[in-house]
Amino acid sequence: MNVQIRSVLEKNGCVNGPPPHRPESGPATYPLRRVPTQDRASIQVERILDAACLEVTERGYDSASTSTIARRAGIAVGSVYRYFPDKRALMQAVERRNQLRYGEAVRIRLASVDTWQQAVDMTFETFREMHRTDPGFRAVVMSGLGDPQLESRPGEFDDAHAEEFAELLSARFGAPDSAEFRRAVTLVITMGEAVAHLAERLDGEAEADIVRAGLDALHTVLAPYFSS
C-alpha cells in the first residue's frame, strides 16, 4: 500500500480499526437532525458513526439497530435519535464522511503524479483501496443502499468529485476548462466506479485484465483533451 495513502487511512481508522474521534472531520457537513455546536457533541456524532459502521459490517444492515449502535457507542439510544431519525440517515452520514475521506486521500496522492494518465490511475486505485480497507465504505456496500437513497440530489457525489478532478487536470496538465471537458470527467468517474465494482467480483488474471481494460477506456475518453 502506498505510504502516503496508508497514513491517511490509518489517521482515519481505515486500516487497524475505527477512526479516532476528530471533531474537525466534518459533523457540520453531515445530514443531521441537529448540528453539534460543541466539540463534545461532535465527538459523540463521530462515535455514533464509528459504531454504525462496525455494527453493519459485523451484523449486517438488517440486524443492526439504533439500540445496538447506541450500545456499541457507549451512549443512550436517545443520543442517537438526537442526530439521526433512523438507520438510513445514519448511513447517509457515513457515506458523506466516506466522500470527505476519499477526497482527502486523493488530494494527497495526486500531489506526487507527473502525468494526467497517472492522475487517472491514482484516483481509480484510491477508490478501490478505500473500498477494500475502510469500514465506512464496506458498511455502505453491505447496507444495500444505492446512491439515490444516500445523496441529497442525484449525482451529488460523482458531480463533486468530477468538478474537483477536472479543475486539477486543467490546472496541472493543461486540459481545457470547459463544460464539455467536465462532462467527460464525470463520465470517467462513473465508468471508473463501475469498473472497480466489476473487478471486485473477479480474481487473479481476470481481475487484472478488467482493471487494465478499464483504465485504457478511461484514458481514451480523456485523451482528446490533452496535447500529445
Contacts in CASP RR format, 6 or more apart in sequence:
PFRMAT RR
TARGET T0000
AUTHOR 0000-0000-0000
METHOD contacts of the structure
MODEL  1
MNVQIRSVLEKNGCVNGPPPHRPESGPATYPLRRVPTQDRASIQVERILD
AACLEVTERGYDSASTSTIARRAGIAVGSVYRYFPDKRALMQAVERRNQL
RYGEAVRIRLASVDTWQQAVDMTFETFREMHRTDPGFRAVVMSGLGDPQL
ESRPGEFDDAHAEEFAELLSARFGAPDSAEFRRAVTLVITMGEAVAHLAE
RLDGEAEADIVRAGLDALHTVLAPYFSS
1 9 0 8 1.000
1 129 0 8 1.000
2 109 0 8 1.000
4 108 0 8 1.000
4 109 0 8 1.000
4 112 0 8 1.000
5 105 0 8 1.000
5 108 0 8 1.000
5 109 0 8 1.000
5 126 0 8 1.000
5 129 0 8 1.000
6 15 0 8 1.000
8 14 0 8 1.000
8 101 0 8 1.000
8 104 0 8 1.000
8 105 0 8 1.000
8 108 0 8 1.000
9 15 0 8 1.000
9 105 0 8 1.000
9 129 0 8 1.000
9 130 0 8 1.000
9 133 0 8 1.000
9 134 0 8 1.000
10 16 0 8 1.000
11 19 0 8 1.000
11 20 0 8 1.000
12 19 0 8 1.000
12 25 0 8 1.000
12 101 0 8 1.000
12 104 0 8 1.000
12 134 0 8 1.000
13 19 0 8 1.000
13 20 0 8 1.000
13 134 0 8 1.000
13 135 0 8 1.000
14 101 0 8 1.000
14 130 0 8 1.000
14 133 0 8 1.000
14 134 0 8 1.000
14 135 0 8 1.000
14 136 0 8 1.000
15 133 0 8 1.000
17 135 0 8 1.000
18 50 0 8 1.000
18 51 0 8 1.000
18 53 0 8 1.000
18 54 0 8 1.000
18 135 0 8 1.000
19 25 0 8 1.000
19 46 0 8 1.000
19 50 0 8 1.000
21 43 0 8 1.000
21 46 0 8 1.000
21 47 0 8 1.000
21 50 0 8 1.000
22 46 0 8 1.000
23 39 0 8 1.000
23 42 0 8 1.000
23 43 0 8 1.000
23 46 0 8 1.000
25 46 0 8 1.000
25 97 0 8 1.000
25 100 0 8 1.000
25 101 0 8 1.000
26 42 0 8 1.000
26 97 0 8 1.000
26 100 0 8 1.000
27 35 0 8 1.000
27 36 0 8 1.000
27 41 0 8 1.000
27 42 0 8 1.000
27 45 0 8 1.000
27 46 0 8 1.000
28 35 0 8 1.000
28 36 0 8 1.000
28 42 0 8 1.000
29 96 0 8 1.000
29 100 0 8 1.000
30 45 0 8 1.000
30 49 0 8 1.000
30 92 0 8 1.000
30 93 0 8 1.000
30 96 0 8 1.000
30 97 0 8 1.000
31 89 0 8 1.000
31 92 0 8 1.000
31 93 0 8 1.000
31 96 0 8 1.000
31 152 0 8 1.000
32 45 0 8 1.000
32 83 0 8 1.000
32 84 0 8 1.000
32 93 0 8 1.000
33 81 0 8 1.000
33 82 0 8 1.000
33 83 0 8 1.000
33 84 0 8 1.000
33 85 0 8 1.000
33 89 0 8 1.000
34 82 0 8 1.000
34 83 0 8 1.000
36 42 0 8 1.000
36 44 0 8 1.000
36 45 0 8 1.000
36 83 0 8 1.000
44 73 0 8 1.000
44 75 0 8 1.000
44 79 0 8 1.000
45 83 0 8 1.000
45 93 0 8 1.000
47 73 0 8 1.000
47 74 0 8 1.000
47 75 0 8 1.000
48 69 0 8 1.000
48 70 0 8 1.000
48 73 0 8 1.000
48 75 0 8 1.000
48 79 0 8 1.000
48 80 0 8 1.000
48 83 0 8 1.000
48 84 0 8 1.000
48 90 0 8 1.000
49 90 0 8 1.000
49 93 0 8 1.000
49 94 0 8 1.000
49 97 0 8 1.000
50 73 0 8 1.000
50 135 0 8 1.000
51 69 0 8 1.000
51 70 0 8 1.000
51 72 0 8 1.000
51 73 0 8 1.000
51 74 0 8 1.000
52 64 0 8 1.000
52 69 0 8 1.000
52 87 0 8 1.000
52 90 0 8 1.000
52 91 0 8 1.000
52 94 0 8 1.000
52 139 0 8 1.000
53 94 0 8 1.000
53 135 0 8 1.000
53 136 0 8 1.000
53 138 0 8 1.000
53 139 0 8 1.000
54 72 0 8 1.000
54 135 0 8 1.000
54 139 0 8 1.000
55 64 0 8 1.000
55 68 0 8 1.000
55 69 0 8 1.000
55 72 0 8 1.000
56 64 0 8 1.000
56 91 0 8 1.000
56 139 0 8 1.000
56 142 0 8 1.000
56 143 0 8 1.000
57 135 0 8 1.000
57 136 0 8 1.000
57 138 0 8 1.000
57 139 0 8 1.000
57 142 0 8 1.000
59 68 0 8 1.000
60 142 0 8 1.000
61 87 0 8 1.000
61 91 0 8 1.000
61 142 0 8 1.000
61 143 0 8 1.000
61 144 0 8 1.000
61 145 0 8 1.000
64 87 0 8 1.000
65 87 0 8 1.000
66 77 0 8 1.000
66 80 0 8 1.000
66 81 0 8 1.000
66 84 0 8 1.000
66 86 0 8 1.000
66 87 0 8 1.000
66 90 0 8 1.000
67 77 0 8 1.000
69 80 0 8 1.000
69 90 0 8 1.000
70 76 0 8 1.000
70 77 0 8 1.000
70 78 0 8 1.000
70 79 0 8 1.000
70 80 0 8 1.000
73 80 0 8 1.000
80 90 0 8 1.000
84 90 0 8 1.000
84 93 0 8 1.000
87 143 0 8 1.000
88 145 0 8 1.000
88 149 0 8 1.000
91 139 0 8 1.000
91 140 0 8 1.000
91 143 0 8 1.000
91 145 0 8 1.000
91 150 0 8 1.000
92 149 0 8 1.000
92 150 0 8 1.000
94 136 0 8 1.000
94 139 0 8 1.000
94 140 0 8 1.000
95 140 0 8 1.000
95 150 0 8 1.000
95 157 0 8 1.000
97 136 0 8 1.000
98 130 0 8 1.000
98 134 0 8 1.000
98 136 0 8 1.000
98 137 0 8 1.000
98 140 0 8 1.000
99 157 0 8 1.000
99 160 0 8 1.000
99 161 0 8 1.000
101 130 0 8 1.000
101 134 0 8 1.000
102 126 0 8 1.000
102 127 0 8 1.000
102 130 0 8 1.000
102 161 0 8 1.000
103 161 0 8 1.000
103 164 0 8 1.000
105 126 0 8 1.000
105 130 0 8 1.000
106 122 0 8 1.000
106 123 0 8 1.000
106 126 0 8 1.000
106 161 0 8 1.000
106 165 0 8 1.000
109 122 0 8 1.000
109 123 0 8 1.000
109 126 0 8 1.000
110 119 0 8 1.000
110 122 0 8 1.000
110 123 0 8 1.000
110 168 0 8 1.000
113 119 0 8 1.000
113 122 0 8 1.000
115 173 0 8 1.000
116 169 0 8 1.000
116 172 0 8 1.000
116 173 0 8 1.000
116 175 0 8 1.000
116 222 0 8 1.000
116 226 0 8 1.000
117 219 0 8 1.000
119 165 0 8 1.000
119 168 0 8 1.000
119 169 0 8 1.000
119 172 0 8 1.000
119 173 0 8 1.000
120 188 0 8 1.000
120 215 0 8 1.000
120 218 0 8 1.000
120 219 0 8 1.000
120 222 0 8 1.000
121 215 0 8 1.000
123 165 0 8 1.000
124 192 0 8 1.000
124 195 0 8 1.000
124 196 0 8 1.000
124 215 0 8 1.000
124 218 0 8 1.000
127 192 0 8 1.000
127 193 0 8 1.000
127 196 0 8 1.000
128 196 0 8 1.000
128 199 0 8 1.000
128 200 0 8 1.000
130 137 0 8 1.000
131 137 0 8 1.000
131 138 0 8 1.000
131 141 0 8 1.000
131 196 0 8 1.000
131 200 0 8 1.000
140 150 0 8 1.000
147 154 0 8 1.000
147 155 0 8 1.000
147 156 0 8 1.000
147 157 0 8 1.000
147 158 0 8 1.000
148 154 0 8 1.000
151 157 0 8 1.000
158 186 0 8 1.000
158 189 0 8 1.000
158 190 0 8 1.000
158 193 0 8 1.000
159 186 0 8 1.000
161 189 0 8 1.000
162 182 0 8 1.000
162 185 0 8 1.000
162 186 0 8 1.000
162 188 0 8 1.000
162 189 0 8 1.000
163 182 0 8 1.000
165 185 0 8 1.000
165 189 0 8 1.000
166 175 0 8 1.000
166 177 0 8 1.000
166 181 0 8 1.000
166 182 0 8 1.000
166 185 0 8 1.000
167 177 0 8 1.000
169 175 0 8 1.000
169 181 0 8 1.000
169 185 0 8 1.000
169 222 0 8 1.000
169 225 0 8 1.000
170 176 0 8 1.000
170 177 0 8 1.000
170 181 0 8 1.000
173 226 0 8 1.000
174 226 0 8 1.000
174 227 0 8 1.000
175 181 0 8 1.000
175 222 0 8 1.000
175 225 0 8 1.000
175 226 0 8 1.000
176 225 0 8 1.000
181 225 0 8 1.000
184 221 0 8 1.000
184 222 0 8 1.000
184 225 0 8 1.000
185 222 0 8 1.000
187 221 0 8 1.000
188 218 0 8 1.000
188 221 0 8 1.000
188 222 0 8 1.000
191 214 0 8 1.000
191 217 0 8 1.000
191 218 0 8 1.000
191 221 0 8 1.000
192 214 0 8 1.000
192 218 0 8 1.000
195 210 0 8 1.000
195 211 0 8 1.000
195 214 0 8 1.000
195 215 0 8 1.000
195 217 0 8 1.000
195 218 0 8 1.000
198 210 0 8 1.000
199 207 0 8 1.000
199 210 0 8 1.000
199 211 0 8 1.000
202 210 0 8 1.000
END
